[in-house]
Amino acid sequence: MVASTYTVTGMTCGHCVNAVTEELSHLSGVSGVLVSLASGTAEVTSEAPLDRETVRAAVEEAGYQLV
């Protein structure tokens, strides 16, 4: 298992956290997602390293930006 932490900007509430969590959870190989509003981060656990552009696309689909 691989755990990667990403910085996400634009989140302001619990709905934001849920939207990012849902999009990242749908990525192939992802087994866990922990999004923190307080720190503005998303920790993603996956079977193998994820392509950063794939993660960026999922975060943008939710309406936020990957830094």
DRENNUGU-773883 format. One line per field, with one value per residue (C-alpha): residue number from 1; x negated, y negated, z. Coordinates in steps of 0.05 Angstrom, whole numbers. Example, Ala and Ser with C-alpha at 12.3 -4.5 7.8 and 13.67 -1.06 7.14 Angstrom:
seq = [1,2]
xx = [-246,-273]
yy = [90,21]
zz = [156,143]
end
This chain:
seq = [1,2,3,4,5,6,7,8,9,10,11,12,13,14,15,16,17,18,19,20,21,22,23,24,25,26,27,28,29,30,31,32,33,34,35,36,37,38,39,40,41,42,43,44,45,46,47,48,49,50,51,52,53,54,55,56,57,58,59,60,61,62,63,64,65,66,67]
xx = [0,-22,1,-5,14,38,54,123,145,215,248,289,338,358,392,326,291,346,341,265,269,322,283,217,250,273,202,177,135,154,170,176,184,178,191,177,211,167,101,127,99,122,87,99,81,75,48,-4,-28,25,11,12,52,106,111,112,169,210,200,218,280,301,292,225,152,93,31]
yy = [0,-70,-132,-200,-268,-324,-397,-418,-491,-521,-476,-516,-466,-395,-390,-407,-351,-302,-322,-313,-248,-219,-237,-209,-146,-129,-127,-58,-25,-73,-38,-98,-173,-221,-294,-347,-415,-443,-427,-430,-362,-296,-232,-177,-104,-62,5,-30,-101,-145,-189,-261,-285,-233,-258,-330,-314,-282,-341,-390,-348,-361,-435,-447,-455,-410,-450]
zz = [0,-16,23,-12,15,-31,-17,-39,-42,-43,9,59,91,103,35,3,41,21,-53,-55,-16,-63,-127,-100,-75,-145,-173,-193,-139,-83,-17,29,29,88,72,124,119,174,140,68,52,23,43,-7,5,-58,-82,-125,-135,-169,-229,-203,-263,-249,-178,-203,-251,-195,-148,-204,-221,-148,-160,-124,-140,-128,-109]
end
